Amino acid sequence: MDLFENHRYYGYKDKKVINGEKKRGELKDGNQLHVQIIVSRKDVTNTIKLSPMNNSRGKNEQHSKKLGQFNRVVFKQCGEDLFDRTFDFDRHLKDRMAYGIFKRMEF
């Protein structure tokens, strides 16, 4: 199931609302396309779990076959790359998912 929204509104947590520049509920400017992708918990055979909360990485092959091997990091990275290519989006280094992961891992 996909959910498409073409309009977004300012919420009470938005910086512009907090700073008094905009009011809560005001329509946001520009293209505010928002997409949510909802995936079934199991595959079409109802035997392999597809849950993004599954952290199985294949150390125990039989166990991993039963649970599936959903990798959230790869899923998010593919989504980011696809978005950037599709919309010719020039994402700055500090806005990339990989950069955020690297910063969290810094010593």
Secondary structure, DSSP 8 states (H G I E B T S, - for coil): -EEEES--B--TTSHHHHTTSS-TT-B-SS---EEEE---SB-TTS-SB--TT----SSSHHHHHHH----HHHHHHHHHHHHHHHTT----GGGSHHHHHHHHH--
